[in-house]
C-alpha cells in the first residue's frame, strides 16, 4: 500500500477509534463528576488530532478529505440548531419564575457587549481594516460565541447551591444559547457574503423575513412529516431528511444554518408531539459525535503558532469572564431570591458551551472567503478561549475552596424536599398528550 | 397518498425557490449537497408512499423521483450536487451489501448450494450468449463502430454483453427489506444475485483485458493501461475482500466488547471505508458483502444482530441511494438508443428466463420457486452503472457511445425489474412474512388520532 494512503487509513481509523472511546457513557460520567465540559474531556484530543492530521508532512486531513466532509458539516450545524431550538418550549418558559427572564438576558447580553467591545479593539489593533465594517462583523461573531454557557453538572451544583438554584442555573445555560444564535442570525443578515451571481437582491429587512419565514415553514414541514411517520424508523429517516433540507436550504441561501434550524426546532417544540422528550433524546444522542467531527475539522484550520489567535483569545476570555461576572452581579439584583451569590453564579456560568464552536463554525462557513486569516484567528480565539476559561474557572474554584467561600457542600438536610403537586422547572406543564391519549 | 403528494409538492416548492437564488453553476457556501440530500430523502420517501398505494415497489418510486428531479429533467439536483453525494452513495452501497452478506448463512444454504450454482451459471451463460449474439449483429449498424474492424466490433460486443450480465444485489435487497419478504424464493434470489454479480465483476476484468489487446494502445485511454490486469484484479477484488473481512472482524470485536451504538459505529466504519476505498480502488460492494458474510458465517456475532442495529440507518440509506441512482439515469442517452436498448433488454430478459429455468430444472428446484427466480435476476442498478461508466472512461473514443447504449438498457431494467420482482414475491406469498422484533413495529412520536381528539 502506498505510504500516503496508509496514512489516511490509519489517521481516519484512529479518529474513529478515539470518537468511539470518548463517546462512552463512562467519559460522560467523569465529565459530570468533575464538572468539565466536552471541550476539555473529548475536545482537546480531537483538536490536537485535527491540527496534526492537517500538517503537510502528515497529510491525512487533505483538502479533498475536508471537501468530502463538507456536506456532513452543514448537516451537523443544522442538527445542533434543531437541538437548541427544541429547548425553546414556550410552555416550559411560562413555568419559570418571571424574574428569571432578565437573568437570562443579562447573563448573555452583558458578556456579548463586553466581548464585542474588547475584541473589536483587539481586531483594530491587529490591523483589521475599517472598510465595510469587517472588524465589526468579526467582533459580533465573537460576541455571539461569548453568550452560551456550558451546561452545569447538576450533581455537583445541587450540592453547592441547592436543588432549586441549580435548576435555575441549568435553565439559564440551556436558554442563553438562543441569544447567541439570535445575534449570529442578525450578523448573517446584515453582513451578507458578497456575490455578484445571485439572482435575488434583497434589503436586510427582507432577509430577516426570509430567515424567520423559512425557519417557520421548515418547522411546520418537519411537524407534518413526523406526524405522517408510520413507525419509529420512518420517523427517524424523515427527521434526518428535514434537518438536512433545512440546513441545505439555509446554507444555499447563505443564511446562518443553525439559526434557521433553531427556529424550525423551536416551532416543532411548541406543536403537539406525543413524546417531545424522546425526540430530544434522539437528537441529543448524535450531538456528541457531531461536536467531535467539528472539533476535528476545526482543528485542521487551527494554527496554534499564530500570535494573533492568542491575543484575540486573551481578549475574548477576559471580556467574556468579566461580562459574565458583571451580568451575575446585576442578575442577583433583579433575579429570583433563590439564586446563589453573584460570585457563584458567575462561576457556574463562566465555562464556555460547546455550542459556541457551532456558532463559530457556522460563521466560518459563511465568511470563509473573506479574510481567511481573520476567520482562523477567530476560531483560535474561541477554541483557546474555551480551554483557558476552564482553566480560569478551576483556579477560581480552587481559590474559593481554599478560603472556604460558598463552595462548602450543603448538608443533605438543607436540600428542600420536592413539592409534589407543584410543577418543577424541569417538568413543564406539557399540553401534549401522553401515549395513552390523556391530556 | 394525497398527504404524500402535498408534502412532495411543498418540499419541491421550497427547494425550487431556494435553487432560484443562484444560477446552476454558481455557489456561495458549497454545492448544496445537504439540500440535495434532504430533498431527495424526503421526496423519495413521499414518492415511495405514493407508489405503495399504487401497489408498486417503493424502490421504483425512489428511482423515478431521482430521475424526475435530477439533472436531466427538472434539474433541481445539479451534477455538482450529485458529485458531492458520491460519498453518501458509497456508504449506502456498503451498508446495503453488508446487510445482504448478513442475510446469507452458508450453513443454512449448504443444501441449496448446487441449485444456486446451477441457476446462476446457466442464467448468466444464456444471458451472455444471447446478448453477445445480439450486439455482434447490431453493432455493425451503429455509427460509432463504423470504422472498426470485425475483431474490434466483437470486442465491443463482448464488453457490452458482459456489463449487461450484471445483476443487482442492491435492488433485490431493497425490495426484500421494504416488503419484509422471507422464504425460499427470497433466499434463492438474494444468493444468486450476490454470487452472480461477483462472477460478473471478475469476468469484466478479463473481457476488459481482451478489449485492450484488440484496440491499439492510443485508443485505449486508461488509468490501468500498462499495468498487469492480474495485479489490478488482485487489488480490486482480493483487496476488497480482505478489507471486508477486516471490517467484519473490527465490527465483531466492537459488538462483543463495547456493544453500544452499534449502528452508529458500523455506519462510521463504512464511512471510513468509503473514504479510503476511493483512494485504494476498493469496491464498497465487495467490502460490505465480505464483512457481512464474515459476521454471519465466521464470527461469533450474528449477522441479524447487525441488521437489527443498522435498521434505523437502512431506510434513509435505501431512499437516498436509489434516488441518487435515479438522478444519474441518462434519459437523453436512453432516447437516442431506445430501440436498441429495448432489444437488448428483451434479449437479456429472455436469456435470463430460459437459462435460469433450465438451471432450476437440472437442479430439481421446486417448480413453484423455479418459475419465479428469473424475476429476481432482471433488475439492474449500481454495479452495472459503475461498469458502464468505467467503459466510458477507459475506452476512448468509442467508450462513451457504448456506455450510452448500455445505460439505455439499464434504464429499462432499473424501472421494470423491481416491479416484476415484487410481483413474483407477492405471487409466492412471501411478502410480509418476516416477523422479527423491529423498529418498524415501534410507534413514532406523532400523536395518535385518538389522542388528538382527546387533547382538543
Interface residues (C-beta under 8 A of the other chain):
Chain A: X1 X5 X8 X9 X12 X13 X16 X19 X20 X23 X24 X25 X65 X68 X70 X71 X74 X75 X78 X193 X195 X197 X198 X199 X200 X217 X218 X221 X224 X225 X226 X227 X228 X229 X230 X231 X232 X233 X234 X235 X236 X237 X238 X240 X241 X242 X243 X244 X245 X246 X247 X248 X249 X251 X252 X253 X254 X272 X273 X274 X275 X276 X278 X279 X285 X286 X289 X365 X366 X368 X431 X432 X433 X434 X435 X436 X437 X438 X439
Chain B: X3 X4 X7 X10 X11 X14 X15 X18 X19 X20 X21 X22 X23 X26 X28 X29 X30 X32 X33 X34 X35 X36 X37 X38 X39 X41 X42 X45 X84 X85 X87 X88 X254 X258 X260 X261 X264 X265 X268 X269 X272 X275 X276 X279 X280 X311 X312 X314 X315 X316 X319 X438 X439 X440 X441 X442 X443 X444 X445 X446 X447 X448 X450 X451 X452 X454 X455
